[in-house]
Amino acid sequence: MLSKIPNYFPWFVSIASLLSFFNPEIFTWFSGNLITIGLGIIMLVMGLTLDLNHFKQILKHPYWVLMGFILQFTIMPFLGWGLSIIFSLPPFFSLGLILVASCPGGTASNVIVYLSNSNLALSVAMTATSTVSAVVMTPLLISNLSASEIEVDAIGLFLSTLKVVLIPVITGIILNRTFPDKTKKFVKVGPSLAVILITLIVASIIGEGKDIILSSGLSLLFSIMTLHFLGFFLGYFISRIFFRNHFIAKTISVEVGMQNSGLGVVLSKENFVNPAIAIPSAISSLVHSLYGSIFVILFKNK
């Protein structure tokens, strides 16, 4: 039963967010260091699912992974920047949108790829590549694209990303290689644990930022919906044009369209005083999860 939780990931996030919106105290207890620890566990789980064979995918099909990497760190960040201007978002939402758009792919993308019968090995290799690269790419993109009046601490972002991404992932890989028999038992429930933690993180931020969300109007929601829709759309068609392979194109589409929103929340919380900067990341997790479930329905049997 526990192993089936990832199949209902969009439902968990949607229902928890709705409950938190109307009754915030159900989830707002999960805050502060608990969010940072939760994301660290999620990244550790991702590391436990990786071994050297996944990284060999990069050597076997470097152009597939390279295409995903380029699209991940060009399309999404520049869309975030452009949409923040088009929708005239206030500085704190603009920075939050650029921040989440500059994050790497996350475990949710691997779940959606698995459920849609796409190339899971490629998805994991791409997620691993973008996650490790995010230690440099995410702070670099945020500090350069943000024209916000809010000061961006690039060093702080780098250290936060190092702490909550690279160290847990590398630890997971080492544990997987050193104790393969023991980690196999944990990996079976790892994705379910990740879904539960992502749900708690998103619901907590939604509950905490309820008043800010209500006062923001529809512009923020529409900008995030557009961001992820174009991420899926452009990720698919650009890679389809280059590789003429539907199977690979839909895998890259998921990786580009789905961000590690949990990382966005933690980076916002750790590096900025204004809690509104974390709101786009929380809404992003809800939106891309719903899009991902639609993706599964459309592409599962194709």
Helices and strands as residue ranges (DSSP letters): G 2-8, H 9-22, G 24-26, H 33-48, H 52-60, H 62-72, H 75-86, H 91-101, H 107-115, H 120-145, H 154-161, I 162-166, H 167-178, H 180-208, H 210-216, H 219-243, H 246-257, H 261-271, G 275-278, H 279-299
